[in-house]
Amino acid sequence: MIELEGLTKRYGGKLAVDGLTFTVRPGLVTGFLGPNGAGKSTTMRMVLGLDHPTAGDVRIDGRHYDELKDPLTCVGAVLDAGDVHGGRSAFNHLLCLAQSNGIPLTRVHEVLDTVGLTSVAHKKAKGFSLGMSQRLGIAAALLGDPRILMFDEPANGLDPEGIHWIRTLMKSLAAQGRTVFVSSHVMSEMALTADHLVVIGQGRLLADTSMADFIRQNSRSYVRIRSPQRERLLHVLHEAGITVVECGGGALEVDDGKAELIGELAARHRIVLHELSPRHASLEEAFMRLTAQAVEYHAHSDVPGGSWPRQASRAGWGTGWGAGRRKGA
Ligand SMILES: Nc1ncnc2c1ncn2[C@@H]1O[C@H](COP(=O)(O)OP(=O)(O)OP(=O)(O)O)[C@@H](O)[C@H]1O
């Protein structure tokens, strides 16, 4: 288990991590999602004691990283796949790590086999592709058979086969009861991998939710409408008790696929429609919207793109998320 309590990191005038409080639990893959520069790597470095918090605390199974007796047997991490002595073979790289941490030689062979590098174990790491380097980094992380694993953007630059392999590995590690914490800035990848989701933006917690809840709340269907008689259409829809959200470029949106009803209402009132299209919001859109709101929150106090009537809301969007989300709302 990894527990963060008000974790904060400031670099000069830049608040990279801003009071993060959440728990990463065993038996699950927890996706750590945020756009570039959100503070994911900084957070992971603080978990591993590579950076010191400005404020707050982070504990691994109840202890600070530097209090762990044999860190490699407790937590394994891949923060930078290129962080290997290029002149060393994969085998020698792992052997050095094993010897300096009291790990038996048999374990080196086991992890090479697990990551599929046995056949190239004696090749120098500088000749490795990005995918092979990722596998070597993961082998090193698994070496001490740790209960907790952290991966920073492990799918970066990998081909589809490599991504599939990493996804399957992370799930099997979690199924063994381990804590698996993996960062990414790609929502669609996390949707296929993670059981739980922690989203941050500008160092702040935006969501702490199960993946199933996130999908349920954000896989909404809606109808997009355009009309040259927009005001009249708004009035008719309002009279019919239909909640409308005004979007950019004069478009309107209505939740829950009422396309036929809206088309019939428009025909009955002789309102011209230029668009009436049923749509499904993707999780990627939901993620972008969630993180964009965080940026907007810092710039303005109002929600962009007003709604009509003013109290109209997108039911499900952003509801039921974690404490940080409510704080930022
Ligand atoms: N050593 C440092 N000195 C100064 N600023 C830093 C340092 N490390 C990170 N930052 C800044 O802190 C913020 C968070 O960076 P971080 O690398 O943690 O984000 P990230 O979410 O991992 O981004 P990415 O997805 O691009 O890797 C960024 O604005 C970054 O420029």
The ligand as an SDF file (V2000), in Angstrom:
LIG
                    3D

 31 33  0  0  0  0  0  0  0  0999 V2000
   13.8150   19.2850  -10.8760 N   0  0  0  0  0  0  0  0  0  0  0  0
   12.8840   20.1690  -11.2390 C   0  0  0  0  0  0  0  0  0  0  0  0
   13.1140   21.4970  -11.1680 N   0  0  0  0  0  0  0  0  0  0  0  0
   12.1770   22.4040  -11.5070 C   0  0  0  0  0  0  0  0  0  0  0  0
   10.9430   22.0880  -11.9630 N   0  0  0  0  0  0  0  0  0  0  0  0
   10.6530   20.7780  -12.0720 C   0  0  0  0  0  0  0  0  0  0  0  0
   11.5920   19.7640  -11.7270 C   0  0  0  0  0  0  0  0  0  0  0  0
   11.0010   18.5460  -11.9410 N   0  0  0  0  0  0  0  0  0  0  0  0
    9.7570   18.8070  -12.4070 C   0  0  0  0  0  0  0  0  0  0  0  0
    9.5430   20.1300  -12.4900 N   0  0  0  0  0  0  0  0  0  0  0  0
    8.2990   20.8020  -12.9390 C   0  0  0  0  0  0  0  0  0  0  0  0
    7.2480   20.2850  -12.1550 O   0  0  0  0  0  0  0  0  0  0  0  0
    6.0860   20.0810  -12.9410 C   0  0  0  0  0  0  0  0  0  0  0  0
    5.6510   18.6310  -12.8500 C   0  0  0  0  0  0  0  0  0  0  0  0
    6.5880   17.8460  -13.5860 O   0  0  0  0  0  0  0  0  0  0  0  0
    6.4810   16.2560  -13.6770 P   0  0  0  0  0  0  0  0  0  0  0  0
    7.6190   15.7780  -14.5000 O   0  0  0  0  0  0  0  0  0  0  0  0
    6.3300   15.6850  -12.3140 O   0  0  0  0  0  0  0  0  0  0  0  0
    5.1050   16.0710  -14.4650 O   0  0  0  0  0  0  0  0  0  0  0  0
    4.5470   14.7830  -15.2070 P   0  0  0  0  0  0  0  0  0  0  0  0
    3.0960   14.7360  -14.8990 O   0  0  0  0  0  0  0  0  0  0  0  0
    5.3650   13.5890  -14.8690 O   0  0  0  0  0  0  0  0  0  0  0  0
    4.7570   15.1820  -16.7260 O   0  0  0  0  0  0  0  0  0  0  0  0
    5.0980   14.2680  -18.0150 P   0  0  0  0  0  0  0  0  0  0  0  0
    3.8410   13.5100  -18.3250 O   0  0  0  0  0  0  0  0  0  0  0  0
    5.4210   15.2890  -19.0440 O   0  0  0  0  0  0  0  0  0  0  0  0
    6.2560   13.3980  -17.6380 O   0  0  0  0  0  0  0  0  0  0  0  0
    6.4440   20.5260  -14.3570 C   0  0  0  0  0  0  0  0  0  0  0  0
    6.0210   21.8660  -14.5220 O   0  0  0  0  0  0  0  0  0  0  0  0
    7.9550   20.4490  -14.3730 C   0  0  0  0  0  0  0  0  0  0  0  0
    8.4860   21.3760  -15.2780 O   0  0  0  0  0  0  0  0  0  0  0  0
  1  2  1  0
  2  3  1  0
  2  7  2  0
  3  4  2  0
  4  5  1  0
  5  6  2  0
  6  7  1  0
  6 10  1  0
  7  8  1  0
  8  9  2  0
  9 10  1  0
 10 11  1  0
 11 12  1  0
 11 30  1  0
 12 13  1  0
 13 14  1  0
 13 28  1  0
 14 15  1  0
 15 16  1  0
 16 17  2  0
 16 18  1  0
 16 19  1  0
 19 20  1  0
 20 21  2  0
 20 22  1  0
 20 23  1  0
 23 24  1  0
 24 25  2  0
 24 26  1  0
 24 27  1  0
 28 29  1  0
 28 30  1  0
 30 31  1  0
M  END
$$$$
